[in-house]
Amino acid sequence: MELTKQEKKEQKKREKEEKKRLKAEGKTPMDPAKKKKIVKRSIIGAVAGVFVLFIVVSNISKANAKPMVYTSPVTRGDIEQTINTSGAVASNEVKTYFAPVSIEIGTINVNTGETVKKGSPVLTYDETDLANEKRTAELKLQANEGSYKSSIQKNNESIGDLGEANVNLGVLEQQITDIDNHIKELQRQVDEKKAALAHEGALLQISLIDWADHPDSDEYENLQKLVQINGYEQNNNEEIRAWEEEIKTYTDMLNNCKEYKAEMKSQQTSAESTKLNAGGKEELEAKNEMENITSQETLSAIQETENGILAEFNGVVTEMNAVEGKTPAVGEQLFKLESTEDVKVSISVSKYDLEKIKEGQKAVVTIGGNTYEGEVSKIDKMATKNNSGASVVNADIKILNPDENIFLGVEAKISVSTSKSEAALLVPFSAVNTDMEGSFVYAVENGVIVKKPVQTGISSDLNMEITEGLNEGDQILTEINGNIMEGMEVSAVPMQ
């Protein structure tokens, strides 16, 4: 509040009187600036003292305070273990259609990616080409009959060739046997002679070694000559050369006989295949019948395709190889049809989830915003490598209630229910730890941390089932750090 002029005058008057009084007493009034510094220092000192006192008190409190931990109670409830993954929608029924006849394609009614109803024509053939092929098949039936009659006539010509071949083959068989035996005998003599010379050479070498201590003796010189003679004989023995020349001559004779035998055998085979003996006649008749069947099958195939190639089930044409105006070969792929009523989702299962998944387990399939019922229908028995190089096993999830909103090839989310447990003891997943002795949790009992071994069951994303080791209501630690030790006194804070 601001002073009036009168009040200011009175204040100055009092200050003068105070100075006079102090001067009379021999005291000097304190300078206002100095007085302000003293007050300031007093305040700072007081604050510093309070701060020091606070630190001392805080340290004493900390020394006596217990570490604070957060706990969660063991609860009882239902838990479901699932495998969550994704995969591509695919058809469980796929059929590839091949050309039954070699006829020009007329019209393609369904292109790749389009749907077709069961019984509808996917493509049709050119009518003119179809009629020509039908007539050609009929003419082939007539030609087969003429070929059959011609074969009977040819049989008469083959009888003479067959008789000649049978006589010559008997003679040649004996000649080949005799020549082969003679060659074997000559070879035996050569082998024996070579073995004898080699044995003699070995004995001479042994004797030469024995006389090596007497190199100037006549016996040693004689042995050296004999060794040289033996070596020459092993490579140039006249008797061996004569036998080997004879072997070569008889070998040429044997080869000539075998070549002539092959010619006679070919002649015999050719004659046997055309002459009308019991077997030949049956063969000819069977061949004629087979050709008739083939021609008849072609006629039947043409008749069946007069209305085009029809779809055998509702589906999508995923490949179209046929081209309008082109004539495919018999057996050439025309198109591929994949069912939209029998569909699945192919997924990859890691080694960690493999033991959990079983055929027949129920699944939830989510495609876009639509949810469908699913079932594990197939699990491969062989692992493969995924893009990351990890081993995975492929499995199929059959969609039990497909509709028109399902598109092949789109991504689908899968949740497979692998196990359920009702009224189970549950703890947060993060509370369970593992060491060399097995699984355990830290519990707080009477303010002290206690390590409790547990047996675990199934788990979900958040919780884990405890089958042994805990009771409902036990307070357990949900987060563990390196400072937590068994037997430590703590202040537990329950988490809601």
matplotlib code that plots the C-alpha trace (Angstrom):
import matplotlib.pyplot as plt

x = [0.0, 1.5, 2.2, 0.6, 2.8, 2.1, 3.0, 6.3, 7.2, 6.5, 8.7, 11.6, 11.2, 11.4, 14.5, 16.3, 15.4, 16.7, 20.1, 20.4, 19.7, 22.3, 24.9, 24.3, 24.9, 28.0, 26.5, 26.5, 23.4, 23.9, 24.1, 20.9, 22.9, 25.0, 22.0, 20.4, 23.5, 23.4, 19.7, 20.4, 23.3, 21.2, 18.4, 20.9, 22.5, 19.1, 18.1, 21.5, 21.0, 17.5, 18.8, 21.6, 19.1, 16.8, 19.7, 20.6, 17.0, 16.5, 19.6, 18.5, 15.0, 16.5, 18.7, 15.7, 13.2, 12.4, 12.5, 9.1, 7.9, 4.7, 2.8, -0.1, -2.4, -2.7, -6.2, -8.5, -10.1, -10.3, -7.3, -7.0, -3.8, -3.7, -1.3, -1.8, -0.3, -1.3, -1.3, -2.7, -6.1, -5.9, -8.2, -8.3, -9.6, -7.6, -8.0, -5.9, -7.7, -5.8, -6.7, -8.5, -8.3, -6.1, -8.8, -8.7, -10.0, -13.1, -14.2, -12.8, -15.7, -13.9, -10.6, -8.0, -9.4, -13.1, -15.5, -17.4, -20.4, -20.4, -21.5, -20.7, -18.4, -15.1, -14.1, -15.5, -13.9, -14.2, -17.1, -15.6, -12.3, -14.4, -16.3, -13.1, -11.4, -14.5, -14.3, -10.6, -11.2, -13.7, -11.3, -8.6, -10.9, -11.1, -7.4, -6.7, -8.7, -6.7, -3.4, -4.5, -5.0, -1.7, 0.1, -1.3, 0.0, 3.5, 3.6, 4.0, 7.2, 8.6, 8.3, 11.3, 13.5, 12.6, 13.7, 17.0, 17.6, 16.8, 19.2, 22.1, 21.6, 22.0, 25.3, 26.6, 25.8, 28.1, 30.9, 30.9, 31.0, 33.9, 36.0, 35.4, 36.6, 39.7, 40.5, 40.1, 42.5, 45.1, 44.8, 45.3, 48.5, 49.8, 48.9, 50.7, 53.8, 53.9, 53.4, 56.2, 58.7, 57.7, 58.2, 61.6, 62.6, 61.6, 63.8, 66.7, 66.3, 66.4, 69.6, 71.1, 70.5, 72.1, 75.3, 75.4, 78.2, 80.3, 80.0, 83.2, 82.3, 81.4, 78.2, 77.0, 77.9, 76.0, 73.0, 72.9, 72.9, 70.1, 68.0, 68.5, 67.6, 64.5, 63.4, 63.7, 61.8, 58.9, 58.5, 59.6, 58.9, 58.3, 55.8, 53.8, 53.8, 52.6, 49.7, 48.8, 48.7, 46.5, 44.2, 43.9, 43.0, 40.4, 39.0, 38.4, 36.7, 34.5, 33.5, 32.6, 30.4, 28.7, 28.0, 26.5, 24.5, 23.1, 22.0, 20.3, 18.8, 17.4, 16.1, 14.5, 12.9, 11.6, 10.1, 8.7, 6.9, 5.2, 4.5, 1.1, 2.0, -0.2, 1.6, 2.1, -1.5, -2.6, -0.2, -1.5, -5.1, -4.3, -2.6, -5.4, -7.9, -5.8, -5.7, -9.4, -9.9, -7.7, -9.6, -12.9, -11.7, -10.8, -14.3, -15.8, -13.6, -14.8, -18.4, -17.9, -16.3, -18.9, -20.4, -16.9, -14.9, -17.2, -16.3, -16.7, -17.3, -17.8, -14.5, -12.1, -10.0, -6.5, -4.6, -5.7, -3.2, -5.6, -5.6, -8.5, -7.6, -4.7, -4.8, -3.4, -1.7, -3.4, -2.5, -1.5, -2.6, -5.7, -6.6, -6.6, -9.7, -9.6, -12.7, -14.1, -16.3, -13.5, -10.8, -8.1, -5.4, -1.8, 0.3, 3.8, 4.3, 7.6, 9.3, 8.1, 4.5, 4.7, 4.0, 0.9, -0.9, -2.9, -5.2, -8.9, -8.2, -10.6, -9.5, -10.8, -10.1, -10.3, -10.3, -10.7, -13.6, -15.2, -14.7, -15.0, -14.9, -11.8, -10.2, -6.6, -7.0, -3.4, 0.1, 3.1, 5.5, 8.6, 10.1, 11.1, 13.1, 11.3, 12.7, 14.7, 16.3, 14.4, 12.8, 9.0, 6.3, 3.5, -0.1, -3.6, -6.6, -9.8, -12.5, -15.7, -18.2, -16.8, -18.9, -18.7, -16.5, -13.5, -10.9, -8.1, -4.6, -5.6, -4.0, -6.0, -5.3, -5.5, -6.0, -5.8, -7.2, -4.6, -5.7, -8.2, -8.3, -11.2, -11.0, -7.2, -4.7, -3.4, -0.4, 0.9, 3.2, 6.0, 6.0, 7.3, 11.1, 13.3, 16.6, 18.6, 16.1, 13.0, 10.3, 9.7, 8.1, 9.0, 6.2, 6.0, 5.1, 5.0, 7.0, 9.8, 10.6, 10.2, 11.2, 8.6, 9.1, 6.1, 4.7, 3.3, 0.5, -0.7, -0.2, -1.9, -0.5, -0.9, -1.2, 0.2, -1.5, 0.1, -0.7, 1.4, 3.3, 0.9, -2.5, -5.1, -4.5, -0.7, 1.0, 3.7, 6.2, 5.3, 8.6, 12.0, 15.3, 18.8, 18.3, 15.6, 16.9, 15.3, 14.9, 14.9, 12.5, 10.3, 7.3, 4.7, 2.3, -0.5, -1.3, -5.0]
y = [0.0, 3.4, 6.0, 9.5, 12.6, 13.3, 9.7, 10.0, 13.2, 11.6, 8.6, 10.8, 12.6, 9.4, 8.3, 11.5, 11.2, 7.6, 8.7, 11.4, 8.9, 6.4, 9.1, 10.3, 6.6, 6.3, 3.8, 4.0, 2.9, -0.2, 0.5, -0.8, -2.7, -4.4, -5.2, -6.8, -9.0, -10.3, -11.2, -13.0, -15.1, -16.0, -17.3, -19.4, -20.9, -21.9, -23.5, -25.4, -26.7, -27.9, -29.6, -31.4, -32.5, -33.8, -35.9, -37.4, -38.3, -39.7, -41.9, -43.2, -44.0, -45.7, -47.9, -49.1, -49.3, -52.7, -53.0, -52.7, -55.4, -55.9, -59.1, -60.8, -63.4, -66.9, -67.0, -69.8, -69.7, -71.2, -71.1, -72.0, -72.7, -71.6, -71.4, -68.1, -67.9, -67.0, -68.7, -68.6, -69.9, -72.7, -75.3, -78.8, -80.2, -79.4, -81.0, -80.5, -81.1, -82.6, -82.7, -86.0, -85.5, -83.4, -81.0, -77.3, -75.2, -73.3, -71.0, -70.5, -69.6, -69.0, -67.1, -67.4, -66.2, -66.6, -68.9, -71.7, -73.8, -77.6, -79.0, -75.7, -75.9, -74.2, -74.5, -76.0, -77.4, -76.2, -78.0, -78.6, -80.0, -82.2, -83.7, -84.3, -86.1, -88.3, -89.4, -90.0, -92.3, -94.3, -94.7, -96.0, -98.8, -99.9, -99.6, -101.8, -104.6, -104.3, -104.4, -107.6, -109.3, -108.1, -109.6, -113.0, -112.9, -111.8, -114.8, -117.2, -115.3, -115.5, -119.3, -119.9, -117.3, -118.9, -122.4, -121.1, -119.3, -122.2, -124.6, -122.1, -121.1, -124.7, -125.0, -121.7, -122.4, -125.5, -123.7, -120.9, -123.3, -125.3, -122.2, -120.6, -123.8, -123.9, -120.3, -121.0, -124.0, -121.9, -119.1, -121.7, -122.9, -119.3, -118.5, -121.6, -120.9, -117.3, -118.4, -120.9, -118.4, -115.9, -118.5, -119.4, -115.7, -115.3, -118.2, -116.8, -113.4, -115.1, -117.0, -113.9, -112.1, -115.1, -114.7, -110.9, -111.2, -112.9, -110.6, -111.9, -115.5, -117.5, -118.6, -114.9, -114.1, -117.2, -116.2, -112.7, -114.2, -116.6, -113.7, -111.8, -114.8, -115.4, -111.8, -112.1, -115.3, -113.8, -111.2, -113.0, -116.8, -118.3, -120.8, -118.2, -116.0, -118.9, -119.6, -115.9, -115.7, -118.8, -117.2, -114.1, -116.2, -118.1, -115.0, -113.5, -116.7, -116.5, -112.9, -113.7, -116.6, -114.3, -111.7, -114.3, -115.7, -112.2, -111.9, -115.3, -114.4, -111.2, -113.1, -115.7, -113.0, -111.2, -114.4, -115.5, -112.1, -112.4, -116.1, -117.5, -120.0, -120.2, -117.5, -115.3, -115.5, -114.6, -111.6, -110.4, -110.7, -108.9, -106.1, -105.7, -105.6, -103.1, -100.8, -101.1, -100.2, -97.2, -96.0, -96.6, -94.7, -91.8, -91.9, -92.0, -89.1, -87.0, -87.8, -86.9, -83.5, -82.5, -80.2, -79.1, -79.8, -79.5, -78.4, -81.3, -79.0, -75.4, -73.6, -71.1, -71.6, -70.9, -71.7, -71.6, -73.1, -73.6, -71.0, -70.4, -71.6, -73.8, -77.6, -79.2, -82.6, -85.5, -85.3, -81.6, -79.5, -77.4, -75.7, -76.2, -75.9, -75.4, -75.9, -73.0, -75.3, -77.5, -75.1, -74.9, -72.7, -73.9, -72.9, -73.6, -74.9, -74.3, -77.0, -75.3, -75.7, -79.1, -81.1, -79.0, -79.4, -82.5, -83.5, -82.9, -79.8, -76.9, -73.6, -70.1, -68.8, -65.0, -63.8, -60.0, -59.2, -62.7, -65.5, -69.2, -72.6, -74.6, -77.9, -79.3, -81.8, -82.7, -82.4, -83.2, -85.9, -84.1, -80.7, -78.1, -74.8, -71.5, -68.2, -67.6, -71.1, -72.5, -75.9, -75.9, -78.5, -77.7, -78.3, -77.7, -76.1, -77.1, -74.4, -76.1, -73.4, -71.6, -69.1, -66.8, -64.3, -66.6, -66.0, -68.4, -67.1, -64.4, -64.3, -65.8, -65.5, -68.8, -69.5, -73.2, -74.3, -76.9, -77.4, -76.1, -76.3, -75.2, -73.9, -74.1, -72.3, -69.4, -67.0, -64.3, -65.8, -63.5, -64.8, -68.3, -68.8, -71.7, -72.9, -76.2, -77.7, -76.8, -74.2, -72.0, -68.7, -66.2, -65.8, -63.4, -65.0, -63.0, -60.3, -62.7, -63.8, -67.6, -69.7, -72.2, -75.0, -75.5, -77.9, -76.0, -77.0, -75.1, -71.4, -68.6, -65.2, -63.8, -66.7, -70.1, -73.0, -74.3, -77.9, -78.3, -76.1, -73.2, -72.5, -70.1, -66.7, -67.1, -63.8, -64.1, -61.7, -60.8, -59.0, -60.3, -58.4, -59.1, -57.7, -60.2, -63.1, -65.8, -65.0, -61.2, -59.1, -57.0, -54.7, -56.3, -54.2, -56.2, -55.4, -55.1]
z = [0.0, -1.1, 1.7, 1.6, 1.5, 5.2, 6.2, 4.2, 6.1, 9.4, 8.5, 7.5, 10.8, 12.8, 10.9, 11.7, 15.4, 15.4, 13.9, 16.5, 19.3, 18.0, 17.5, 21.0, 22.2, 20.1, 17.5, 13.8, 11.9, 9.6, 5.9, 4.2, 1.5, 4.1, 6.1, 3.0, 2.4, 6.0, 5.8, 2.5, 3.9, 6.9, 4.6, 2.5, 5.5, 6.9, 3.6, 3.4, 6.8, 6.0, 2.8, 4.7, 7.3, 4.5, 3.0, 6.3, 7.0, 3.5, 3.8, 7.1, 5.6, 2.6, 4.7, 6.6, 3.5, 1.8, -2.0, -3.6, -6.0, -8.0, -7.6, -9.3, -7.7, -9.1, -10.6, -11.9, -15.3, -18.8, -21.1, -24.8, -26.6, -30.3, -33.2, -35.0, -38.5, -42.1, -45.5, -49.0, -50.0, -52.4, -54.0, -52.6, -55.9, -59.0, -62.4, -65.5, -68.7, -71.7, -75.3, -76.0, -79.8, -82.1, -83.5, -84.0, -81.1, -82.0, -79.1, -75.6, -73.3, -70.0, -69.6, -66.8, -63.5, -64.5, -62.8, -64.5, -63.4, -63.4, -66.8, -68.7, -71.8, -71.1, -74.8, -78.0, -81.2, -84.8, -86.3, -89.7, -88.3, -85.9, -88.9, -90.8, -87.9, -87.4, -91.1, -90.8, -87.8, -89.8, -92.7, -90.3, -89.3, -93.0, -93.4, -90.5, -92.1, -95.3, -93.4, -91.7, -95.1, -96.4, -93.4, -94.2, -97.7, -96.5, -94.2, -97.1, -98.2, -94.7, -94.4, -96.7, -94.8, -91.6, -92.7, -93.9, -90.7, -88.5, -90.3, -90.4, -86.7, -85.6, -87.5, -86.3, -82.7, -82.8, -84.7, -82.2, -79.3, -80.8, -81.7, -78.3, -76.6, -78.8, -78.0, -74.3, -74.5, -76.4, -73.8, -71.0, -72.6, -73.0, -69.4, -68.1, -70.2, -69.0, -65.4, -65.7, -67.1, -64.4, -61.7, -63.2, -63.3, -59.6, -58.6, -60.6, -58.9, -55.5, -56.4, -57.7, -54.4, -52.6, -54.7, -54.4, -51.9, -54.6, -57.6, -59.1, -59.1, -62.2, -60.5, -60.1, -63.7, -64.9, -62.9, -64.4, -67.9, -67.0, -65.6, -68.9, -70.9, -68.8, -69.2, -73.0, -73.0, -71.0, -73.8, -76.9, -76.4, -79.9, -78.6, -76.8, -80.0, -82.1, -79.7, -79.6, -83.4, -83.5, -80.9, -83.1, -86.1, -84.3, -82.7, -86.1, -87.1, -84.0, -84.7, -88.2, -87.0, -84.5, -87.1, -89.4, -86.5, -85.8, -89.4, -89.3, -86.0, -87.4, -90.4, -88.1, -85.9, -89.0, -90.4, -87.1, -86.7, -90.1, -90.6, -89.7, -87.0, -83.9, -82.0, -85.1, -86.0, -82.5, -82.5, -85.8, -84.7, -81.4, -83.2, -85.6, -82.7, -80.8, -83.8, -84.2, -80.5, -80.9, -83.9, -82.1, -79.0, -81.3, -82.7, -79.1, -78.0, -81.0, -80.2, -76.5, -77.4, -80.0, -77.3, -76.1, -72.9, -69.9, -66.4, -63.9, -60.9, -60.0, -60.0, -61.4, -64.5, -63.2, -66.4, -70.0, -72.4, -75.3, -78.1, -80.5, -84.0, -82.8, -83.1, -79.9, -80.0, -78.2, -74.5, -74.7, -71.7, -72.4, -69.1, -65.4, -63.2, -59.5, -57.3, -55.3, -53.2, -51.8, -50.6, -48.1, -46.6, -46.8, -43.8, -42.5, -39.0, -37.1, -35.1, -31.9, -32.9, -34.6, -31.5, -30.8, -34.1, -35.0, -37.8, -37.0, -34.8, -35.3, -36.7, -37.4, -40.8, -41.4, -45.0, -45.3, -43.0, -43.2, -40.7, -41.7, -39.9, -40.5, -39.7, -39.9, -42.7, -43.6, -42.1, -44.3, -43.0, -44.5, -43.5, -46.0, -45.8, -45.7, -47.2, -44.0, -44.1, -41.1, -41.2, -41.4, -42.0, -44.3, -43.3, -44.8, -43.2, -44.9, -45.0, -44.0, -45.0, -48.1, -50.0, -53.0, -51.1, -51.1, -53.7, -54.5, -53.8, -51.2, -47.8, -44.9, -41.1, -39.3, -35.6, -34.8, -31.4, -30.3, -26.6, -24.0, -20.2, -18.0, -14.4, -14.6, -12.3, -14.4, -14.0, -16.4, -19.0, -18.0, -14.4, -15.3, -15.5, -16.3, -15.0, -15.0, -12.6, -14.6, -14.5, -11.4, -10.2, -7.5, -4.9, -2.0, 1.3, 4.6, 2.8, 1.7, -1.9, -2.2, -5.3, -6.2, -8.7, -10.9, -13.5, -16.5, -18.9, -22.0, -22.6, -24.4, -25.5, -22.0, -19.5, -18.7, -17.0, -13.7, -13.1, -9.9, -7.4, -6.8, -5.1, -6.1, -4.6, -4.3, -4.9, -7.5, -9.1, -12.7, -13.6, -12.6, -12.6, -11.6, -8.1, -7.2, -4.9, -3.0, 0.7, 0.1, 2.2, 0.0, 0.0, -2.3, -4.3, -5.8, -9.4, -10.3]

ax = plt.figure().add_subplot(projection="3d")
ax.plot(x, y, z, "-o")
ax.set_aspect("equal")
plt.show()
